[in-house]
Structure formats: structure tokens, C-alpha cells
Amino acid sequence: MLLAALMELIYARVLVKLVHDWYSIPDFSHGFLVPFFAAYVLWSRRDQLRTTPIRPSWTGVIVVVFALLVLLTGIYGADLFLSRISLLFLLIGLIWTFAGLIMLRAMTFPLAILLLAIPFPAIVFNQITFPLQLLASRVAGVILPLFGVPVLREGNVIQLPAMQLEVAEACSGIRSLMTLFTVAVVYGFFVEKSPARRWVLAIASIPIAVAANALRIVGTGLCVQYWDPDKALGFFHEFSGWLMFVISMICLYFTQKLIDWTAGRKASIS
């Protein structure tokens, strides 16, 4: 209890700011789901954890000290990512110290899940979003002319006859990508027993999300050209975000079925 109280005291501001970012930053609103899922994974493995031998080790203290140093670096360096990731390091160190390395290995998956709840540092986030913007605009620049829409593309800006369409950071698809990846991890845990299949399903969510976002940009361009630019950038753009996510979920479902079918066919052949 004393240890939990100390952790709450040390990380109170860090956690409050993290929850605030989940609420205010749409790209990471899935963060609310992650801790509950990690807790469920631990609960579902309670029988396994009960039989895991507990072998305390002083080696874990090194990780605890490292975690506190990372926390101080994050606080005094004004780096939110370091402050937040230090809590994960601290949990690893405490488990290692009080329960041992074998127990830590048994809890690797739920601990790794917590990484999905921590927003990327800005420098990494920007390195991901801008290539996604360029990719979405490039795909739209190839597909729109197939529907009779003349296109002149410069970077992430698509010049249409009716108006200029810019693929902004919010339209990069990073929001749906992060959310769909998290959903794929959760979905894979419930429907797949093989860790390899879970990995395949999680990785498959990335091209699915990227393709869905590119189709959303194409749909917006078609509405700008053949319908109403104001409605295309207003109602349709917002509605298509939800629609594409639903379609992505359906694609994820069929991908999982394809993985099962492929695995079953290989098993029957062998």
C-alpha cells in the first residue's frame, strides 16, 4: 500500500496529463481502452500467474533506479514521453524486484500493451504523419483521374478543377491507423490463440488503415468535383471518417478469417 501511495504521489501529474491527452487528442482516444484491456489480460491469466514461481531479485532495483532517472529527465527536460514511459520501466523494475524474472516474462504481453496508451513523441509523430499525407495524396492523384477528375498534385496538395484540396495532418490517417492497430491487438487476443497469427492480424491493420484513408481522400475529391465542395469538406469528410473506419473493421474481420482459413488449409495438407 505504501509503495502504491508513493507511485501515485510521484506520477499523479504525469497520469492526469496523460488522461487529458487521451480526451483532447483524437489520435490517442483509444488510450482509455488500453489499461482495462491490459488488466483483463492479467485476470485471464490468473491461473498461470498463480503457478509461476516467485523469485525476488535485486537486479530489478537497477531498472527501478533507471526508471526514476528517466522520469527526472522527462520532467526537467519537459519531455512528456520520457515521463510516461518511465512508469512502464518502473512497473517492470518492481515486478522484477519483488516477483522475479520468470514472473516478469509471464507478464510481458500485458505490459507491452500499455505502450499503445502512450502518445508518440512529437518528433516521431511528425516522421509518421507527413509520409502518410504524401502517400494519401499520391494515391488520390492516381485514382481520381480514373473517374474523370483532372488532378495536379504538388506534395500533399491536390489541385482540382473546382478547388484546391490539401491533405492536412489531421487527414494523414494516423488517427485511424493507431486506433485500428489497437483494435486489431484486442480482437486478435480474443479470436486467435497463436501469437504468430495475432502478429499477422495486427500488422495487417496498418495497410488496411492506410488504404481506407486514401479512399476517403478520393471520395472527398469526387464529392468536390461532382457534388458540392462545401458539403464535401464538411458533412461528407466527417461522415466518411466513421464510414471508412467501419469498412476497415470489416476488412480486419475478413483478414482474420483468411488467416484462419490459410492456417487450416496448411494443417490439412500437412
TORGUTI-652519 format. One record per residue: x, y, z of N, C-alpha, C in turn. Coordinates in nm, 3 decimals. Layout:
[rec [X,Y,Z],[X,Y,Z],[X,Y,Z]]
...
end
This chain:
[rec [0.082,-0.121,0.000],[0.000,0.000,0.000],[0.086,0.126,0.000]]
[rec [0.194,0.122,0.080],[0.285,0.237,0.087],[0.350,0.261,-0.048]]
[rec [0.390,0.151,-0.114],[0.454,0.163,-0.245],[0.357,0.222,-0.347]]
[rec [0.231,0.176,-0.343],[0.131,0.228,-0.436],[0.104,0.376,-0.411]]
[rec [0.103,0.415,-0.283],[0.082,0.556,-0.248],[0.197,0.643,-0.299]]
[rec [0.321,0.591,-0.288],[0.437,0.666,-0.336],[0.432,0.682,-0.488]]
[rec [0.394,0.575,-0.559],[0.383,0.583,-0.704],[0.276,0.683,-0.745]]
[rec [0.163,0.683,-0.673],[0.056,0.777,-0.703],[0.102,0.920,-0.681]]
[rec [0.179,0.941,-0.575],[0.230,1.075,-0.545],[0.328,1.122,-0.651]]
[rec [0.417,1.033,-0.693],[0.521,1.070,-0.789],[0.463,1.093,-0.929]]
[rec [0.367,1.007,-0.967],[0.318,1.010,-1.105],[0.181,1.075,-1.121]]
[rec [0.131,1.139,-1.018],[-0.004,1.196,-1.025],[-0.017,1.294,-1.142]]
[rec [0.074,1.389,-1.152],[0.065,1.488,-1.259],[0.085,1.425,-1.396]]
[rec [0.175,1.329,-1.404],[0.202,1.263,-1.531],[0.077,1.190,-1.580]]
[rec [0.009,1.119,-1.489],[-0.109,1.042,-1.527],[-0.228,1.133,-1.559]]
[rec [-0.243,1.241,-1.484],[-0.352,1.336,-1.511],[-0.336,1.396,-1.651]]
[rec [-0.213,1.435,-1.684],[-0.187,1.491,-1.816],[-0.208,1.387,-1.926]]
[rec [-0.172,1.262,-1.897],[-0.191,1.155,-1.995],[-0.339,1.133,-2.024]]
[rec [-0.421,1.126,-1.920],[-0.564,1.108,-1.938],[-0.624,1.228,-2.013]]
[rec [-0.575,1.347,-1.981],[-0.623,1.467,-2.051],[-0.592,1.459,-2.200]]
[rec [-0.474,1.406,-2.235],[-0.437,1.393,-2.376],[-0.523,1.288,-2.446]]
[rec [-0.556,1.182,-2.374],[-0.648,1.082,-2.433],[-0.780,1.147,-2.469]]
[rec [-0.824,1.236,-2.383],[-0.954,1.301,-2.403],[-0.948,1.409,-2.511]]
[rec [-0.837,1.483,-2.517],[-0.831,1.601,-2.604],[-0.764,1.576,-2.738]]
[rec [-0.684,1.468,-2.750],[-0.616,1.438,-2.876],[-0.685,1.318,-2.941]]
[rec [-0.759,1.339,-3.049],[-0.834,1.229,-3.111],[-0.746,1.112,-3.154]]
[rec [-0.620,1.141,-3.190],[-0.532,1.035,-3.237],[-0.506,0.929,-3.130]]
[rec [-0.526,0.963,-3.004],[-0.495,0.870,-2.895],[-0.612,0.850,-2.800]]
[rec [-0.733,0.870,-2.849],[-0.850,0.849,-2.764],[-0.868,0.702,-2.727]]
[rec [-0.804,0.612,-2.804],[-0.811,0.470,-2.771],[-0.735,0.438,-2.642]]
[rec [-0.659,0.536,-2.591],[-0.584,0.514,-2.468],[-0.671,0.475,-2.350]]
[rec [-0.797,0.519,-2.350],[-0.888,0.483,-2.241],[-0.912,0.332,-2.237]]
[rec [-0.906,0.267,-2.353],[-0.933,0.124,-2.361],[-0.815,0.040,-2.312]]
[rec [-0.693,0.088,-2.334],[-0.573,0.007,-2.316],[-0.554,-0.044,-2.173]]
[rec [-0.561,0.042,-2.068],[-0.538,-0.011,-1.932],[-0.639,-0.118,-1.892]]
[rec [-0.765,-0.101,-1.933],[-0.867,-0.201,-1.899],[-0.839,-0.333,-1.971]]
[rec [-0.792,-0.325,-2.095],[-0.760,-0.447,-2.168],[-0.640,-0.517,-2.105]]
[rec [-0.537,-0.440,-2.067],[-0.420,-0.498,-2.002],[-0.459,-0.567,-1.871]]
[rec [-0.549,-0.503,-1.795],[-0.596,-0.562,-1.669],[-0.673,-0.691,-1.696]]
[rec [-0.753,-0.692,-1.803],[-0.828,-0.813,-1.837],[-0.733,-0.927,-1.876]]
[rec [-0.628,-0.895,-1.951],[-0.532,-0.998,-1.990],[-0.468,-1.060,-1.867]]
[rec [-0.432,-0.976,-1.770],[-0.375,-1.028,-1.644],[-0.476,-1.118,-1.572]]
[rec [-0.600,-1.074,-1.567],[-0.704,-1.152,-1.498],[-0.728,-1.285,-1.570]]
[rec [-0.726,-1.284,-1.702],[-0.749,-1.408,-1.778],[-0.635,-1.507,-1.760]]
[rec [-0.519,-1.457,-1.720],[-0.403,-1.545,-1.700],[-0.374,-1.568,-1.552]]
[rec [-0.473,-1.546,-1.469],[-0.452,-1.553,-1.324],[-0.408,-1.692,-1.279]]
[rec [-0.461,-1.797,-1.340],[-0.421,-1.932,-1.302],[-0.275,-1.958,-1.336]]
[rec [-0.234,-1.911,-1.453],[-0.095,-1.926,-1.493],[-0.002,-1.848,-1.401]]
[rec [-0.044,-1.726,-1.365],[0.039,-1.642,-1.279],[0.051,-1.701,-1.138]]
[rec [-0.058,-1.766,-1.091],[-0.053,-1.826,-0.957],[0.051,-1.938,-0.951]]
[rec [0.067,-2.010,-1.059],[0.161,-2.123,-1.060],[0.302,-2.081,-1.100]]
[rec [0.319,-1.955,-1.137],[0.453,-1.906,-1.174],[0.535,-1.885,-1.048]]
[rec [0.654,-1.943,-1.042],[0.737,-1.928,-0.921],[0.779,-1.783,-0.898]]
[rec [0.774,-1.741,-0.772],[0.815,-1.606,-0.733],[0.957,-1.611,-0.680]]
[rec [1.047,-1.543,-0.749],[1.188,-1.542,-0.712],[1.239,-1.397,-0.714]]
[rec [1.222,-1.327,-0.602],[1.267,-1.187,-0.596],[1.413,-1.171,-0.634]]
[rec [1.444,-1.059,-0.697],[1.581,-1.036,-0.742],[1.618,-0.889,-0.724]]
[rec [1.736,-0.867,-0.670],[1.784,-0.729,-0.652],[1.820,-0.665,-0.787]]
[rec [1.831,-0.746,-0.891],[1.862,-0.690,-1.023],[1.754,-0.591,-1.068]]
[rec [1.632,-0.617,-1.026],[1.523,-0.528,-1.065],[1.539,-0.387,-1.012]]
[rec [1.615,-0.372,-0.902],[1.637,-0.239,-0.845],[1.708,-0.149,-0.945]]
[rec [1.794,-0.208,-1.027],[1.866,-0.129,-1.129],[1.765,-0.068,-1.226]]
[rec [1.663,-0.146,-1.266],[1.561,-0.095,-1.357],[1.477,0.012,-1.288]]
[rec [1.449,-0.005,-1.158],[1.373,0.096,-1.083],[1.449,0.228,-1.080]]
[rec [1.579,0.222,-1.052],[1.661,0.344,-1.049],[1.664,0.408,-1.188]]
[rec [1.678,0.324,-1.291],[1.678,0.375,-1.428],[1.547,0.446,-1.460]]
[rec [1.434,0.386,-1.417],[1.303,0.445,-1.441],[1.291,0.582,-1.376]]
[rec [1.340,0.594,-1.254],[1.333,0.723,-1.184],[1.422,0.828,-1.251]]
[rec [1.536,0.784,-1.303],[1.624,0.877,-1.376],[1.556,0.924,-1.505]]
[rec [1.487,0.832,-1.573],[1.413,0.869,-1.695],[1.302,0.967,-1.660]]
[rec [1.236,0.945,-1.546],[1.130,1.036,-1.502],[1.186,1.176,-1.477]]
[rec [1.297,1.185,-1.408],[1.359,1.315,-1.381],[1.402,1.383,-1.511]]
[rec [1.456,1.304,-1.603],[1.495,1.360,-1.733],[1.374,1.415,-1.807]]
[rec [1.265,1.341,-1.801],[1.144,1.386,-1.868],[1.085,1.511,-1.806]]
[rec [1.088,1.518,-1.671],[1.031,1.634,-1.602],[1.114,1.759,-1.626]]
[rec [1.244,1.749,-1.605],[1.329,1.867,-1.619],[1.363,1.898,-1.765]]
[rec [1.344,1.800,-1.853],[1.366,1.825,-1.995],[1.237,1.855,-2.068]]
[rec [1.127,1.863,-1.991],[0.994,1.893,-2.048],[0.958,1.797,-2.161]]
[rec [0.985,1.669,-2.137],[0.955,1.566,-2.236],[0.849,1.473,-2.178]]
[rec [0.726,1.487,-2.225],[0.615,1.408,-2.172],[0.634,1.259,-2.198]]
[rec [0.690,1.225,-2.315],[0.705,1.083,-2.349],[0.797,1.013,-2.250]]
[rec [0.909,1.075,-2.215],[1.001,1.014,-2.119],[0.935,0.998,-1.983]]
[rec [0.860,1.099,-1.941],[0.792,1.092,-1.811],[0.694,0.975,-1.808]]
[rec [0.625,0.954,-1.917],[0.523,0.849,-1.923],[0.585,0.711,-1.938]]
[rec [0.685,0.699,-2.023],[0.747,0.569,-2.045],[0.821,0.523,-1.920]]
[rec [0.862,0.619,-1.836],[0.932,0.583,-1.712],[0.842,0.501,-1.619]]
[rec [0.710,0.526,-1.624],[0.618,0.449,-1.542],[0.618,0.302,-1.583]]
[rec [0.627,0.277,-1.711],[0.633,0.139,-1.759],[0.763,0.073,-1.714]]
[rec [0.873,0.147,-1.724],[1.001,0.094,-1.676],[0.995,0.065,-1.526]]
[rec [0.927,0.153,-1.452],[0.915,0.134,-1.308],[0.836,0.007,-1.276]]
[rec [0.726,-0.016,-1.348],[0.647,-0.137,-1.327],[0.731,-0.262,-1.355]]
[rec [0.810,-0.256,-1.462],[0.897,-0.369,-1.496],[0.998,-0.394,-1.385]]
[rec [1.059,-0.286,-1.337],[1.158,-0.299,-1.230],[1.099,-0.352,-1.101]]
[rec [0.979,-0.306,-1.065],[0.916,-0.352,-0.941],[0.876,-0.499,-0.949]]
[rec [0.822,-0.539,-1.064],[0.784,-0.680,-1.081],[0.909,-0.768,-1.074]]
[rec [1.015,-0.724,-1.139],[1.141,-0.799,-1.138],[1.196,-0.809,-0.996]]
[rec [1.188,-0.699,-0.922],[1.244,-0.696,-0.787],[1.166,-0.785,-0.690]]
[rec [1.034,-0.774,-0.691],[0.953,-0.844,-0.591],[0.906,-0.982,-0.634]]
[rec [0.900,-1.009,-0.766],[0.847,-1.138,-0.813],[0.945,-1.218,-0.897]]
[rec [1.045,-1.151,-0.953],[1.146,-1.223,-1.029],[1.129,-1.215,-1.179]]
[rec [1.232,-1.262,-1.247],[1.236,-1.252,-1.393],[1.134,-1.344,-1.460]]
[rec [1.111,-1.462,-1.402],[1.014,-1.556,-1.461],[0.874,-1.494,-1.461]]
[rec [0.837,-1.430,-1.350],[0.707,-1.364,-1.343],[0.700,-1.248,-1.442]]
[rec [0.809,-1.175,-1.455],[0.813,-1.064,-1.550],[0.790,-1.112,-1.692]]
[rec [0.851,-1.224,-1.727],[0.831,-1.280,-1.861],[0.686,-1.322,-1.881]]
[rec [0.623,-1.374,-1.777],[0.482,-1.416,-1.788],[0.389,-1.296,-1.807]]
[rec [0.436,-1.178,-1.766],[0.353,-1.057,-1.778],[0.398,-0.966,-1.891]]
[rec [0.481,-1.018,-1.980],[0.536,-0.935,-2.088],[0.427,-0.876,-2.177]]
[rec [0.330,-0.959,-2.219],[0.228,-0.912,-2.312],[0.142,-0.798,-2.255]]
[rec [0.084,-0.813,-2.135],[0.004,-0.701,-2.082],[0.087,-0.575,-2.057]]
[rec [0.214,-0.590,-2.022],[0.299,-0.472,-2.005],[0.325,-0.405,-2.140]]
[rec [0.350,-0.487,-2.243],[0.375,-0.431,-2.376],[0.251,-0.359,-2.429]]
[rec [0.133,-0.408,-2.395],[0.008,-0.345,-2.439],[0.001,-0.199,-2.392]]
[rec [0.054,-0.172,-2.273],[0.048,-0.037,-2.218],[0.119,0.065,-2.305]]
[rec [0.211,0.019,-2.390],[0.280,0.111,-2.481],[0.182,0.178,-2.576]]
[rec [0.072,0.108,-2.609],[-0.027,0.164,-2.702],[-0.100,0.284,-2.643]]
[rec [-0.094,0.299,-2.511],[-0.165,0.409,-2.446],[-0.079,0.535,-2.435]]
[rec [0.049,0.525,-2.472],[0.140,0.638,-2.458],[0.157,0.707,-2.592]]
[rec [0.114,0.832,-2.604],[0.130,0.905,-2.731],[0.277,0.914,-2.773]]
[rec [0.299,0.905,-2.903],[0.435,0.916,-2.956],[0.495,1.052,-2.924]]
[rec [0.627,1.059,-2.911],[0.690,1.192,-2.903],[0.669,1.266,-3.034]]
[rec [0.665,1.398,-3.027],[0.631,1.479,-3.144],[0.722,1.452,-3.263]]
[rec [0.851,1.431,-3.237],[0.946,1.410,-3.348],[0.916,1.282,-3.423]]
[rec [0.873,1.178,-3.350],[0.836,1.051,-3.414],[0.701,1.065,-3.484]]
[rec [0.608,1.134,-3.418],[0.475,1.153,-3.473],[0.482,1.224,-3.608]]
[rec [0.566,1.328,-3.615],[0.580,1.403,-3.740],[0.645,1.319,-3.850]]
[rec [0.736,1.231,-3.811],[0.802,1.145,-3.908],[0.705,1.043,-3.968]]
[rec [0.597,1.016,-3.897],[0.497,0.920,-3.946],[0.389,0.991,-4.026]]
[rec [0.339,1.103,-3.973],[0.223,1.167,-4.036],[0.253,1.225,-4.174]]
[rec [0.368,1.289,-4.190],[0.395,1.354,-4.319],[0.407,1.252,-4.433]]
[rec [0.480,1.140,-4.416],[0.478,1.040,-4.524],[0.339,0.986,-4.553]]
[rec [0.256,0.973,-4.449],[0.118,0.927,-4.471],[0.039,1.029,-4.551]]
[rec [0.062,1.158,-4.524],[-0.005,1.263,-4.602],[0.034,1.253,-4.749]]
[rec [0.164,1.236,-4.774],[0.212,1.227,-4.912],[0.158,1.102,-4.980]]
[rec [0.153,0.991,-4.906],[0.103,0.867,-4.964],[-0.044,0.878,-5.001]]
[rec [-0.125,0.935,-4.911],[-0.268,0.951,-4.938],[-0.292,1.042,-5.058]]
[rec [-0.217,1.152,-5.066],[-0.235,1.244,-5.178],[-0.186,1.182,-5.308]]
[rec [-0.081,1.100,-5.301],[-0.029,1.033,-5.421],[-0.130,0.932,-5.475]]
[rec [-0.188,0.854,-5.385],[-0.288,0.755,-5.426],[-0.410,0.825,-5.486]]
[rec [-0.454,0.933,-5.420],[-0.569,1.008,-5.472],[-0.537,1.066,-5.609]]
[rec [-0.412,1.111,-5.627],[-0.372,1.169,-5.755],[-0.371,1.067,-5.868]]
[rec [-0.357,0.940,-5.832],[-0.359,0.835,-5.934],[-0.502,0.789,-5.963]]
[rec [-0.585,0.778,-5.859],[-0.719,0.720,-5.873],[-0.820,0.821,-5.928]]
[rec [-0.814,0.947,-5.885],[-0.914,1.046,-5.927],[-0.922,1.062,-6.079]]
[rec [-0.809,1.067,-6.152],[-0.821,1.078,-6.298],[-0.894,0.960,-6.362]]
[rec [-0.894,0.844,-6.295],[-0.967,0.728,-6.348],[-1.117,0.753,-6.348]]
[rec [-1.162,0.847,-6.265],[-1.304,0.884,-6.258],[-1.331,1.016,-6.331]]
[rec [-1.239,1.055,-6.417],[-1.259,1.175,-6.497],[-1.232,1.306,-6.425]]
[rec [-1.157,1.303,-6.315],[-1.126,1.425,-6.240],[-0.981,1.464,-6.269]]
[rec [-0.957,1.574,-6.342],[-0.819,1.618,-6.367],[-0.752,1.657,-6.235]]
[rec [-0.628,1.619,-6.219],[-0.557,1.642,-6.093],[-0.418,1.696,-6.121]]
[rec [-0.378,1.797,-6.044],[-0.240,1.844,-6.043],[-0.195,1.838,-5.897]]
[rec [-0.099,1.750,-5.870],[-0.057,1.729,-5.731],[0.081,1.787,-5.708]]
[rec [0.094,1.861,-5.598],[0.223,1.912,-5.552],[0.238,1.877,-5.404]]
[rec [0.316,1.775,-5.376],[0.331,1.731,-5.238],[0.201,1.676,-5.184]]
[rec [0.153,1.735,-5.076],[0.027,1.690,-5.016],[-0.091,1.779,-5.056]]
[rec [-0.072,1.860,-5.160],[-0.178,1.949,-5.211],[-0.226,1.897,-5.347]]
[rec [-0.356,1.877,-5.356],[-0.416,1.827,-5.480],[-0.501,1.939,-5.540]]
[rec [-0.462,1.983,-5.660],[-0.537,2.090,-5.728],[-0.643,2.026,-5.817]]
[rec [-0.769,2.048,-5.782],[-0.882,2.001,-5.860],[-0.938,2.116,-5.943]]
[rec [-1.016,2.088,-6.045],[-1.077,2.198,-6.123],[-1.164,2.290,-6.038]]
[rec [-1.233,2.232,-5.939],[-1.325,2.312,-5.858],[-1.254,2.388,-5.747]]
[rec [-1.152,2.331,-5.689],[-1.083,2.395,-5.577],[-0.955,2.319,-5.545]]
[rec [-0.880,2.372,-5.450],[-0.757,2.308,-5.404],[-0.788,2.223,-5.282]]
[rec [-0.739,2.099,-5.283],[-0.764,2.005,-5.173],[-0.630,1.973,-5.107]]
[rec [-0.619,2.009,-4.980],[-0.495,1.983,-4.907],[-0.514,1.865,-4.811]]
[rec [-0.425,1.769,-4.821],[-0.426,1.656,-4.728],[-0.348,1.699,-4.604]]
[rec [-0.420,1.752,-4.506],[-0.357,1.807,-4.386],[-0.315,1.695,-4.292]]
[rec [-0.249,1.734,-4.183],[-0.201,1.635,-4.085],[-0.316,1.554,-4.027]]
[rec [-0.430,1.622,-4.004],[-0.547,1.553,-3.949],[-0.603,1.450,-4.046]]
[rec [-0.570,1.465,-4.175],[-0.620,1.372,-4.277],[-0.514,1.270,-4.317]]
[rec [-0.406,1.262,-4.240],[-0.298,1.169,-4.273],[-0.338,1.024,-4.252]]
[rec [-0.438,1.002,-4.167],[-0.481,0.866,-4.138],[-0.417,0.807,-4.015]]
[rec [-0.333,0.886,-3.946],[-0.265,0.834,-3.827],[-0.365,0.800,-3.718]]
[rec [-0.475,0.877,-3.710],[-0.576,0.851,-3.607],[-0.639,0.714,-3.626]]
[rec [-0.686,0.687,-3.748],[-0.748,0.558,-3.773],[-0.646,0.446,-3.768]]
[rec [-0.522,0.475,-3.806],[-0.418,0.372,-3.803],[-0.391,0.327,-3.660]]
[rec [-0.371,0.423,-3.569],[-0.342,0.390,-3.429],[-0.460,0.318,-3.365]]
[rec [-0.580,0.368,-3.391],[-0.698,0.307,-3.331],[-0.722,0.167,-3.386]]
[rec [-0.709,0.152,-3.519],[-0.732,0.020,-3.579],[-0.625,-0.079,-3.534]]
[rec [-0.502,-0.034,-3.519],[-0.396,-0.124,-3.472],[-0.427,-0.173,-3.330]]
[rec [-0.473,-0.081,-3.245],[-0.510,-0.119,-3.108],[-0.627,-0.217,-3.109]]
[rec [-0.727,-0.188,-3.192],[-0.842,-0.278,-3.203],[-0.798,-0.415,-3.254]]
[rec [-0.703,-0.417,-3.349],[-0.654,-0.544,-3.404],[-0.584,-0.627,-3.296]]
[rec [-0.509,-0.560,-3.207],[-0.442,-0.630,-3.098],[-0.545,-0.691,-3.003]]
[rec [-0.646,-0.611,-2.969],[-0.752,-0.659,-2.879],[-0.832,-0.773,-2.944]]
[rec [-0.872,-0.751,-3.068],[-0.950,-0.851,-3.141],[-0.872,-0.981,-3.158]]
[rec [-0.744,-0.967,-3.193],[-0.660,-1.085,-3.211],[-0.645,-1.165,-3.083]]
[rec [-0.641,-1.097,-2.970],[-0.628,-1.167,-2.842],[-0.748,-1.257,-2.816]]
[rec [-0.866,-1.210,-2.853],[-0.988,-1.285,-2.825],[-1.017,-1.396,-2.926]]
[rec [-0.977,-1.377,-3.051],[-1.016,-1.473,-3.154],[-0.904,-1.565,-3.200]]
[rec [-0.778,-1.530,-3.166],[-0.666,-1.612,-3.210],[-0.588,-1.664,-3.089]]
[rec [-0.548,-1.790,-3.095],[-0.468,-1.848,-2.988],[-0.318,-1.842,-3.019]]
[rec [-0.287,-1.839,-3.148],[-0.147,-1.838,-3.190],[-0.090,-1.697,-3.186]]
[rec [0.022,-1.675,-3.114],[0.086,-1.541,-3.114],[0.126,-1.496,-3.254]]
[rec [0.167,-1.590,-3.339],[0.208,-1.553,-3.475],[0.090,-1.497,-3.554]]
[rec [-0.027,-1.559,-3.539],[-0.146,-1.509,-3.610],[-0.189,-1.374,-3.556]]
[rec [-0.174,-1.355,-3.426],[-0.206,-1.225,-3.367],[-0.117,-1.116,-3.425]]
[rec [0.011,-1.147,-3.442],[0.104,-1.051,-3.501],[0.065,-1.020,-3.646]]
[rec [0.031,-1.123,-3.721],[-0.009,-1.102,-3.861],[-0.131,-1.013,-3.869]]
[rec [-0.228,-1.037,-3.782],[-0.350,-0.958,-3.782],[-0.322,-0.812,-3.746]]
[rec [-0.238,-0.792,-3.645],[-0.203,-0.656,-3.603],[-0.130,-0.581,-3.714]]
[rec [-0.035,-0.648,-3.779],[0.041,-0.584,-3.887],[-0.049,-0.556,-4.008]]
[rec [-0.145,-0.648,-4.033],[-0.237,-0.629,-4.146],[-0.324,-0.506,-4.129]]
[rec [-0.345,-0.463,-4.004],[-0.428,-0.345,-3.979],[-0.364,-0.218,-4.035]]
[rec [-0.233,-0.217,-4.051],[-0.164,-0.096,-4.098],[-0.198,-0.066,-4.244]]
[rec [-0.175,-0.160,-4.338],[-0.215,-0.128,-4.477],[-0.365,-0.109,-4.494]]
[rec [-0.445,-0.177,-4.412],[-0.590,-0.158,-4.420],[-0.626,-0.013,-4.386]]
[rec [-0.568,0.039,-4.278],[-0.597,0.176,-4.236],[-0.546,0.277,-4.338]]
[rec [-0.428,0.253,-4.393],[-0.371,0.344,-4.492],[-0.457,0.346,-4.619]]
[rec [-0.500,0.228,-4.664],[-0.584,0.220,-4.785],[-0.719,0.287,-4.762]]
[rec [-0.777,0.266,-4.644],[-0.907,0.327,-4.614],[-0.897,0.479,-4.614]]
[rec [-0.788,0.532,-4.560],[-0.773,0.678,-4.557],[-0.755,0.734,-4.698]]
[rec [-0.679,0.662,-4.781],[-0.660,0.706,-4.920],[-0.794,0.709,-4.994]]
[rec [-0.878,0.607,-4.971],[-1.011,0.605,-5.033],[-1.098,0.719,-4.983]]
[rec [-1.078,0.757,-4.857],[-1.153,0.871,-4.804],[-1.116,0.999,-4.878]]
[rec [-0.988,1.017,-4.906],[-0.944,1.136,-4.980],[-1.000,1.133,-5.122]]
[rec [-1.000,1.015,-5.182],[-1.056,1.001,-5.318],[-1.204,1.037,-5.316]]
[rec [-1.277,0.984,-5.217],[-1.419,1.014,-5.206],[-1.445,1.162,-5.189]]
[rec [-1.361,1.229,-5.109],[-1.375,1.373,-5.090],[-1.352,1.447,-5.221]]
[rec [-1.250,1.403,-5.296],[-1.222,1.467,-5.425],[-1.336,1.450,-5.523]]
[rec [-1.396,1.333,-5.525],[-1.510,1.309,-5.615],[-1.630,1.396,-5.577]]
[rec [-1.652,1.412,-5.445],[-1.763,1.496,-5.400],[-1.738,1.643,-5.431]]
[rec [-1.613,1.685,-5.421],[-1.578,1.823,-5.456],[-1.607,1.848,-5.603]]
[rec [-1.572,1.752,-5.687],[-1.586,1.769,-5.832],[-1.729,1.755,-5.881]]
[rec [-1.802,1.655,-5.826],[-1.932,1.622,-5.884],[-2.051,1.655,-5.794]]
[rec [-2.025,1.704,-5.674],[-2.137,1.733,-5.585],[-2.129,1.877,-5.538]]
[rec [-2.081,1.899,-5.414],[-2.076,2.033,-5.357],[-1.948,2.044,-5.273]]
[rec [-1.857,2.135,-5.307],[-1.732,2.147,-5.232],[-1.752,2.171,-5.082]]
[rec [-1.850,2.255,-5.048],[-1.873,2.284,-4.907],[-1.919,2.159,-4.831]]
[rec [-2.012,2.086,-4.890],[-2.061,1.964,-4.825],[-1.954,1.855,-4.824]]
[rec [-1.871,1.854,-4.930],[-1.764,1.754,-4.938],[-1.664,1.771,-4.826]]
[rec [-1.629,1.897,-4.795],[-1.531,1.925,-4.691],[-1.595,1.935,-4.554]]
[rec [-1.728,1.933,-4.550],[-1.798,1.940,-4.422],[-1.856,1.807,-4.383]]
[rec [-1.983,1.786,-4.418],[-2.054,1.665,-4.378],[-1.986,1.538,-4.426]]
[rec [-1.956,1.532,-4.558],[-1.902,1.408,-4.613],[-1.767,1.374,-4.551]]
[rec [-1.682,1.476,-4.533],[-1.547,1.450,-4.481],[-1.554,1.391,-4.340]]
[rec [-1.646,1.443,-4.258],[-1.660,1.390,-4.122],[-1.726,1.253,-4.124]]
[rec [-1.833,1.239,-4.201],[-1.904,1.112,-4.207],[-1.817,1.002,-4.266]]
[rec [-1.739,1.036,-4.368],[-1.656,0.935,-4.434],[-1.549,0.880,-4.340]]
[rec [-1.507,0.961,-4.242],[-1.410,0.911,-4.145],[-1.465,0.793,-4.067]]
[rec [-1.589,0.807,-4.019],[-1.655,0.697,-3.948],[-1.684,0.580,-4.042]]
[rec [-1.727,0.612,-4.164],[-1.760,0.507,-4.260],[-1.636,0.424,-4.295]]
[rec [-1.524,0.492,-4.319],[-1.401,0.421,-4.354],[-1.351,0.335,-4.239]]
[rec [-1.374,0.382,-4.115],[-1.330,0.302,-4.001],[-1.414,0.175,-3.989]]
[rec [-1.545,0.188,-4.015],[-1.632,0.070,-4.014],[-1.589,-0.028,-4.122]]
[rec [-1.559,0.024,-4.241],[-1.512,-0.061,-4.351],[-1.379,-0.127,-4.313]]
[rec [-1.293,-0.052,-4.246],[-1.165,-0.107,-4.202],[-1.186,-0.222,-4.104]]
[rec [-1.283,-0.207,-4.014],[-1.315,-0.314,-3.919],[-1.365,-0.438,-3.993]]
[rec [-1.447,-0.418,-4.094],[-1.496,-0.531,-4.173],[-1.380,-0.600,-4.244]]
[rec [-1.288,-0.520,-4.301],[-1.170,-0.577,-4.367],[-1.084,-0.653,-4.268]]
[rec [-1.074,-0.601,-4.146],[-0.997,-0.669,-4.042],[-1.059,-0.804,-4.009]]
[rec [-1.192,-0.806,-4.004],[-1.263,-0.931,-3.975],[-1.236,-1.036,-4.084]]
[rec [-1.248,-0.995,-4.210],[-1.225,-1.090,-4.318],[-1.077,-1.131,-4.328]]
[rec [-0.989,-1.040,-4.290],[-0.846,-1.075,-4.286],[-0.820,-1.184,-4.185]]
[rec [-0.885,-1.172,-4.068],[-0.871,-1.274,-3.965],[-0.927,-1.408,-4.013]]
[rec [-1.039,-1.405,-4.083],[-1.096,-1.528,-4.137],[-1.003,-1.589,-4.243]]
[rec [-0.940,-1.503,-4.323],[-0.846,-1.551,-4.423],[-0.725,-1.616,-4.357]]
[rec [-0.678,-1.556,-4.249],[-0.565,-1.613,-4.174],[-0.601,-1.751,-4.121]]
[rec [-0.722,-1.762,-4.063],[-0.767,-1.892,-4.011],[-0.781,-1.995,-4.124]]
[rec [-0.838,-1.953,-4.236],[-0.857,-2.044,-4.350],[-0.723,-2.092,-4.403]]
[rec [-0.626,-1.999,-4.415],[-0.492,-2.036,-4.464],[-0.424,-2.132,-4.369]]
[rec [-0.434,-2.103,-4.239],[-0.372,-2.191,-4.139],[-0.438,-2.328,-4.139]]
[rec [-0.570,-2.333,-4.151],[-0.642,-2.459,-4.155],[-0.608,-2.541,-4.277]]
[rec [-0.590,-2.472,-4.391],[-0.556,-2.543,-4.514],[-0.415,-2.602,-4.506]]
[rec [-0.321,-2.527,-4.448],[-0.186,-2.578,-4.431],[-0.184,-2.698,-4.339]]
[rec [-0.267,-2.690,-4.234],[-0.274,-2.802,-4.139],[-0.331,-2.927,-4.204]]
[rec [-0.432,-2.911,-4.290],[-0.492,-3.026,-4.357],[-0.398,-3.087,-4.460]]
[rec [-0.318,-3.004,-4.525],[-0.223,-3.054,-4.623],[-0.111,-3.134,-4.556]]
[rec [-0.064,-3.078,-4.443],[0.045,-3.146,-4.371],[-0.006,-3.270,-4.298]]
end
